[in-house]
Amino acid sequence: MSESTKPQLSFTTDSTWFHGRLRVDQIRTDTLVQLVAGWGDDDTRDDVIATLDKLAAVVNSPRREGELDAAIEEVEGVAAMDTAQVEVDVRDGRRLGRELAVVVGRLGRFNPVRRAS
């Protein structure tokens, strides 16, 4: 459960406090919209489908190092997808900073040696 006032853009820890989590729902939304826009373009549909098929084959089989990243980049290129990023205003930046400070404090709680670095 998120303690954030804006869970769709937030830092939290898992229930064990061993891992931090960054949630950015807007990136997933933008990714799917851009992918579907490329798919919906008659000029690129076949290329998008072909690269998605190649990505599926990579995901569902043993792969060499870097092969997954290359397949993802190919889909992004063919579908003309933008960089996965979101703009953060001052209010959200300050809130995220506070949330991250809490997460870092929790993560270092059981490992004081790591907390010092």
N, C-alpha and C positions, 0 to 999 in steps of 0.2 A: 504494500500500500504506500502510495506516495504521500509525503508530507508537504509537498509543494502546493503553492496556490495556483500553479499552472502546470499540471502533470504532463501535458503534451510536449513541454519543453522544460526538462528538469534533470537534476542530478539526484540520485538516491543510492542507497546501499541495498544489497540483497539481505535476506533474513539472517544470514550468518555474520554479516558485517565483514566478510572477507573480500568482497568485490564491490566496486562502484559501478553504477549504471548511468549512462547518459541517454535520455529519451528525447528524440526529436521527430515527432510524428510528421512534421511538414516535409521532411526529406523523403519519407516513404510515399506520401501523397504526390509530391512533385515527380518522383521517379515513375510511379505508375501512370500519371497523366501524360508525361513526356513519352513513355513507352507506347501507350495507346495512341497518342497523336502520330507517332512514327508508323505504327501499325495501320492506322486509318488512312494514311497517305497512299493512294494507289501507286505512286511512283516508287515507293520504298517498301511496301508491304511484303513482297516476296523476300527481299533481303533481310528485313527484320525477322520474319518467320524462320528463315534459314539460319540466321545467327542465334536465334533462341533455341532452335533444334540442336545446334552445335553446343550451346551452353548446357542444355539438358544432358547431352551425351557426356560432357565433361563432369558434370555434377554426379551423374549416376554410374561412374566408373572410376577405377583407380587412375590417378593423374600424376603427371610430373609437376615438379615445383614450378610455379608461375603460370601453369596452364589455365587455372581458374581465373586468375586476374586478366589474362589475355582474352579469354572468352567473354568476360564481362565488359572489358574495354571495347571489344568488337561490337557487342550489342549496343553499347552507349554511342559509339561512333556512327553506326548504321542508322540508329533511331534519332540521331542528332540531339542527344540528351545533354543537358547542362551539367555543370559540376554540382555535386551533392553538397549544398550549403544553404544556410538560412541567415537572414539578417537579424541581428539582435540589437534592440534599442537599449538606451541607458537603463531604463527600469528593469528590463529582463537581464541585462548584463550584471547589474548589482545583485539581483535576486539569485542568479546562477552562481555568482561568486560566493555568496553566503551559503548556498546549498553545497557547493563544492568544498568549502571549508569544513562543513559538517562531515561530508563523506570522507575527506582526507583524515580528519580527526578519528573517525571510527575505524578506518582502515589501519591506522597506525597504533591503535589502542593495544593490540596484542602483539605488536612487534616494535618495541621502542628503538631497536637498532636501525630499522628501516626508516622510522619516523624522522630520525636525525638527518638523513640524506636528502 
